[in-house]
């Protein structure tokens, strides 16, 4: 018979320290595979609880294991650690102290939550049958950290019976948790399309209009998704950034569009552009036609493994 334990008093007692940890992590955001300070901070906190800690898995990943008093199954609980390369403008007292670094995706909260779960459950070690593996994963944003940790032997070492991944959800209220069996978030590919025009001749009028061509390329991308993306599978598409420079005579014109696109089940994605591409043409109409042709012919489905530790780990044990 399973006996439920009321953890509310423990959570309430630990809350101030966890809020302080989250704010400390928020002030020191680190990018993918650069989470040295973050990993050391979390590893030190886990060691202070008496857990067995292993660092450097997949680069900067951390594993902390809580062994229960009795034998049983293994539950893996995972949080991401990395930040985004963008400035923080909130003006809060605990805002990022690093230039162009920001925990705007909430990975500081993820790490603090999982650390808090460990701090609560370690108090009940004598009532736990089995073990818990707390994983702090690097490089979630570029979707490489999970694969790196798996390649480093994480799953063979832990062999979880079930895995839970934590991610904040703005649509849920404080105190609520949303749980879904199997993969939850879709896989995204990021691709950069660069468009360059030749340097205009000094003795000839300037031809072409790179900003206009870039706009036509973006429009063609959206049309491509609308016209060919109708299916029972979800289609995700977004132009993350669009920049264009049109210099004077003798200066090549150029533009760049960064796009996110995903299609199908998590773990597979349809890349609108399968790699960084450069298009060069000599006159506006031909440029637009050439761009659209390349986008059509290079669209493909490319399987991705280990896009996120959450997806990979949850899918395998729970399926």
Secondary structure as GFF3:
##gff-version 3
##sequence-region A 1 319
A	DSSP	alpha_helix	8	27	.	.	.	ID=ss1
A	DSSP	alpha_helix	36	48	.	.	.	ID=ss2
A	DSSP	beta_strand	52	57	.	.	.	ID=ss3
A	DSSP	beta_strand	61	67	.	.	.	ID=ss4
A	DSSP	beta_strand	70	80	.	.	.	ID=ss5
A	DSSP	alpha_helix	107	121	.	.	.	ID=ss6
A	DSSP	three_ten_helix	122	127	.	.	.	ID=ss7
A	DSSP	beta_strand	129	137	.	.	.	ID=ss8
A	DSSP	alpha_helix	145	151	.	.	.	ID=ss9
A	DSSP	alpha_helix	154	158	.	.	.	ID=ss10
A	DSSP	beta_strand	162	165	.	.	.	ID=ss11
A	DSSP	beta_strand	189	197	.	.	.	ID=ss12
A	DSSP	alpha_helix	210	228	.	.	.	ID=ss13
A	DSSP	beta_strand	235	245	.	.	.	ID=ss14
A	DSSP	beta_strand	254	263	.	.	.	ID=ss15
A	DSSP	beta_strand	268	271	.	.	.	ID=ss16
A	DSSP	beta_strand	277	281	.	.	.	ID=ss17
A	DSSP	alpha_helix	284	297	.	.	.	ID=ss18
A	DSSP	beta_strand	300	303	.	.	.	ID=ss19
A	DSSP	alpha_helix	309	318	.	.	.	ID=ss20
###
